[in-house]
Amino acid sequence: MMTDIDASTPKKGFSLKPSDISIAAKLAVGFGVVVAILIAIGVTGIVSFGTTLTSLTKFEEMSEASTIISNLQSSILMSRLGVKDFVINGDDNSQQVVIDRLDIVSAELSKAKEAIQAPARVGLVEAINKEATAYKENFDAVTELQAKRNNLVIGTLKPLGREMRADLTDVMESAYRDQDVSAAYYAGVAQQHLMLSRLYSERFLLTNDQSAATRSLSELATVETSLNDLLAELQNLTRRQAIIGLREDVQTFRNTFEAVVET
């Protein structure tokens, strides 16, 4: 049976108030939350540090590779400038400068092979290495042709040109002394065109301008025509022999110059 007291006292549900929790329990919960936060921060820090370290390593690798590539580009450019100077000058000093610079390119490529490991970039380095090797081989071929050209020019063209001019001067002066007006005239015409031929041949040697080579050969053809006209007018045996020899020299000059043009 329900008593009066039971009837008059309402039933209360169970509830836990903060005041009901002991101080020790509150401290334990708070400490646990703090520890959890610290653990989370620590894990995040470790992950972040690992990512930063990886980025730093990649940055150092990229920085090293960039330096090597920059040095390689500079070395290739200097080599090409050296080749340009060699083509203009054609001397041993210019040739040695190019050889030294190509050696530097080879050394920089060796560094690039060691520093660059990415598959895509490794292929590019190999391609550059092949091109550098081909470039050096082509330069070696050019130096051989340049040596051949120098031998033709220094050994034949220049001395023969001076000799022909001197011989024509002798014929012209002797004809003038003997009052052989016709011989003196044709000798003067031949000498004028010979000088023009030599002038344009020198221009070709300096510039490789094909039009200069064509003009030189054209002037040389006029020299040959003038010598033939002169020979037909000459009666003096000494002068005739000199002109016959000059015609042979002109032909030699022509053949040599054509060989230089083709080199």
C-alpha positions as CSV (number, residue, x, y, z in Angstrom):
1,M,0.0,0.0,0.0
2,M,1.1,3.5,-0.7
3,T,1.6,5.6,2.3
4,D,0.7,9.2,2.5
5,I,4.3,10.1,2.4
6,D,4.8,8.1,-0.8
7,A,1.8,9.6,-2.4
8,S,2.7,13.1,-1.6
9,T,6.4,12.8,-2.7
10,P,6.9,12.8,-6.4
11,K,9.4,10.5,-8.1
12,K,12.6,12.1,-9.4
13,G,14.7,10.8,-12.4
14,F,18.5,10.1,-12.0
15,S,20.8,13.1,-13.0
16,L,24.4,13.9,-12.4
17,K,25.3,17.4,-11.7
18,P,28.9,18.9,-12.0
19,S,28.7,19.4,-8.3
20,D,28.2,15.7,-7.8
21,I,31.6,14.9,-9.6
22,S,34.6,14.8,-7.3
23,I,37.6,17.1,-7.9
24,A,39.9,14.2,-8.5
25,A,37.7,13.0,-11.3
26,K,37.5,16.4,-12.9
27,L,41.3,16.6,-12.8
28,A,41.7,13.2,-14.4
29,V,39.3,14.1,-17.2
30,G,41.0,17.4,-17.8
31,F,44.4,15.9,-17.8
32,G,43.3,13.2,-20.3
33,V,41.9,15.9,-22.7
34,V,45.2,17.8,-22.5
35,V,47.2,14.7,-23.1
36,A,45.0,13.8,-26.1
37,I,45.5,17.4,-27.5
38,L,49.3,17.1,-27.0
39,I,49.4,13.8,-28.7
40,A,47.4,15.2,-31.7
41,I,49.8,18.1,-31.9
42,G,52.8,15.9,-31.7
43,V,51.6,13.6,-34.4
44,T,50.8,16.5,-36.6
45,G,54.2,18.0,-35.9
46,I,56.0,14.8,-36.8
47,V,54.0,14.5,-40.1
48,S,54.6,18.1,-40.9
49,F,58.3,17.8,-40.1
50,G,58.6,14.8,-42.3
51,T,56.9,16.6,-45.2
52,T,59.1,19.7,-44.7
53,L,62.2,17.5,-44.6
54,T,61.2,15.8,-47.8
55,S,60.5,19.2,-49.4
56,L,63.8,20.5,-48.2
57,T,65.6,17.5,-49.7
58,K,63.8,17.9,-53.0
59,F,64.6,21.6,-53.0
60,E,68.3,20.9,-52.4
61,E,68.3,18.3,-55.2
62,M,66.5,20.7,-57.5
63,S,68.9,23.5,-56.6
64,E,72.0,21.4,-57.3
65,A,70.5,20.2,-60.6
66,S,69.6,23.8,-61.6
67,T,73.1,24.9,-60.9
68,I,74.6,22.1,-63.0
69,I,72.2,22.8,-65.8
70,S,73.0,26.5,-65.7
71,N,76.7,25.8,-65.8
72,L,76.1,23.4,-68.7
73,Q,74.2,26.0,-70.7
74,S,76.9,28.5,-70.1
75,S,79.6,26.1,-71.2
76,I,77.7,25.1,-74.4
77,L,77.2,28.8,-75.2
78,M,80.9,29.6,-74.7
79,S,81.8,26.6,-76.9
80,R,79.7,27.9,-79.7
81,L,81.2,31.4,-79.5
82,G,84.6,29.8,-79.6
83,V,83.7,27.9,-82.8
84,K,82.5,31.2,-84.3
85,D,85.9,32.8,-83.5
86,F,87.7,29.7,-85.0
87,V,85.7,30.0,-88.2
88,I,86.7,33.6,-88.5
89,N,90.4,33.3,-87.4
90,G,91.1,29.7,-88.2
91,D,94.3,29.7,-86.0
92,D,95.6,27.2,-83.5
93,N,94.8,29.4,-80.5
94,S,91.1,29.6,-81.5
95,Q,91.0,25.8,-82.0
96,Q,92.5,25.1,-78.6
97,V,89.9,27.4,-76.9
98,V,87.1,25.4,-78.4
99,I,88.7,22.1,-77.4
100,D,89.1,23.3,-73.8
101,R,85.5,24.6,-73.6
102,L,84.1,21.3,-75.0
103,D,86.1,19.5,-72.3
104,I,84.2,21.6,-69.7
105,V,80.9,20.7,-71.3
106,S,81.8,17.0,-71.0
107,A,82.7,17.5,-67.3
108,E,79.4,19.3,-66.6
109,L,77.5,16.5,-68.4
110,S,79.2,14.0,-66.1
111,K,78.0,16.0,-63.0
112,A,74.5,16.1,-64.5
113,K,74.4,12.3,-64.9
114,E,75.2,11.9,-61.2
115,A,72.9,14.6,-59.9
116,I,69.8,14.1,-62.1
117,Q,68.0,10.9,-61.3
118,A,64.4,11.5,-62.5
119,P,63.8,9.2,-65.4
120,A,62.4,11.9,-67.7
121,R,65.4,14.1,-67.1
122,V,67.9,11.3,-67.3
123,G,66.7,10.8,-70.9
124,L,67.2,14.4,-71.7
125,V,70.7,14.4,-70.2
126,E,71.6,11.4,-72.4
127,A,70.2,13.2,-75.4
128,I,72.3,16.3,-74.7
129,N,75.3,14.0,-74.2
130,K,74.9,12.4,-77.6
131,E,74.5,15.9,-79.2
132,A,77.6,17.1,-77.5
133,T,79.6,14.1,-78.7
134,A,78.3,14.7,-82.3
135,Y,79.2,18.4,-82.0
136,K,82.7,17.6,-81.0
137,E,83.1,15.1,-83.8
138,N,81.8,17.7,-86.3
139,F,84.2,20.3,-84.9
140,D,87.1,17.8,-85.4
141,A,86.1,17.4,-89.0
142,V,85.9,21.1,-89.4
143,T,89.4,21.6,-88.1
144,E,90.7,19.0,-90.6
145,L,89.0,20.9,-93.4
146,Q,90.3,24.2,-92.1
147,A,93.9,22.8,-92.0
148,K,93.5,21.6,-95.6
149,R,92.1,25.0,-96.6
150,N,95.0,26.8,-94.9
151,N,97.5,24.7,-96.7
152,L,95.9,25.6,-100.1
153,V,95.7,29.3,-99.3
154,I,99.0,29.8,-97.6
155,G,100.9,27.2,-99.6
156,T,99.6,28.1,-103.1
157,L,97.1,30.9,-103.5
158,K,98.9,33.7,-101.7
159,P,102.4,33.1,-103.1
160,L,101.2,32.3,-106.6
161,G,99.1,35.4,-106.7
162,R,102.1,37.6,-105.8
163,E,104.2,35.8,-108.3
164,M,101.7,36.3,-111.1
165,R,101.4,40.0,-110.3
166,A,105.2,40.4,-110.4
167,D,105.5,38.5,-113.7
168,L,102.8,40.7,-115.4
169,T,104.5,43.8,-114.1
170,D,107.8,42.7,-115.7
171,V,106.1,42.0,-119.0
172,M,104.2,45.3,-119.0
173,E,107.3,47.3,-118.1
174,S,109.5,45.6,-120.7
175,A,106.9,46.1,-123.4
176,Y,106.7,49.8,-122.4
177,R,110.5,50.1,-122.7
178,D,110.4,48.5,-126.1
179,Q,107.5,50.7,-127.1
180,D,105.3,47.7,-127.7
181,V,102.1,49.5,-127.0
182,S,99.7,46.6,-127.7
183,A,101.6,44.3,-125.4
184,A,101.8,46.9,-122.6
185,Y,98.0,47.5,-122.9
186,Y,97.0,43.8,-122.7
187,A,99.4,43.2,-119.9
188,G,97.9,46.1,-118.0
189,V,94.4,44.8,-118.6
190,A,95.4,41.3,-117.4
191,Q,97.0,42.7,-114.3
192,Q,94.0,44.8,-113.4
193,H,91.6,41.8,-113.5
194,L,94.2,39.7,-111.7
195,M,94.2,42.2,-108.8
196,L,90.4,42.1,-108.8
197,S,90.3,38.3,-108.8
198,R,92.7,38.2,-105.8
199,L,90.7,40.9,-104.0
200,Y,87.4,38.9,-104.2
201,S,89.2,35.7,-103.4
202,E,90.4,37.3,-100.2
203,R,86.9,38.5,-99.5
204,F,85.6,35.0,-99.9
205,L,88.2,33.7,-97.5
206,L,87.2,36.2,-94.9
207,T,83.4,36.0,-95.3
208,N,82.6,32.7,-97.1
209,D,80.4,34.9,-99.3
210,Q,79.7,32.7,-102.4
211,S,79.1,35.8,-104.6
212,A,82.7,36.9,-103.8
213,A,84.0,33.5,-105.0
214,T,81.9,33.8,-108.2
215,R,83.2,37.3,-108.9
216,S,86.8,36.1,-108.3
217,L,86.5,33.3,-110.8
218,S,84.8,35.6,-113.3
219,E,87.7,38.1,-113.0
220,L,90.1,35.2,-113.4
221,A,88.4,34.2,-116.7
222,T,89.0,37.8,-118.0
223,V,92.7,37.4,-117.0
224,E,92.9,34.3,-119.2
225,T,91.2,36.1,-122.1
226,S,93.6,39.0,-121.8
227,L,96.6,36.8,-121.7
228,N,95.5,35.0,-124.8
229,D,95.1,38.3,-126.6
230,L,98.5,39.4,-125.3
231,L,100.2,36.2,-126.5
232,A,98.7,36.8,-130.0
233,E,100.3,40.2,-130.1
234,L,103.7,39.3,-128.7
235,Q,106.8,38.9,-130.9
236,N,109.4,39.0,-128.2
237,L,110.4,35.5,-127.3
238,T,111.1,36.2,-123.6
239,R,107.8,37.9,-123.1
240,R,106.0,35.1,-124.9
241,Q,107.5,32.5,-122.6
242,A,106.6,34.6,-119.6
243,I,102.9,34.8,-120.7
244,I,102.8,31.0,-121.5
245,G,104.0,30.4,-117.9
246,L,101.5,32.9,-116.6
247,R,98.6,31.1,-118.3
248,E,99.7,27.9,-116.5
249,D,99.9,29.7,-113.2
250,V,96.4,31.2,-113.7
251,Q,95.0,27.7,-114.3
252,T,96.7,26.5,-111.1
253,F,95.3,29.5,-109.2
254,R,91.8,28.7,-110.5
255,N,92.0,25.0,-109.6
256,T,93.3,25.8,-106.1
257,F,90.7,28.4,-105.4
258,E,87.9,26.2,-106.6
259,A,89.2,23.5,-104.2
260,V,89.2,26.0,-101.4
261,V,85.6,27.0,-102.2
262,E,84.5,23.4,-102.1
263,T,86.4,22.7,-98.8
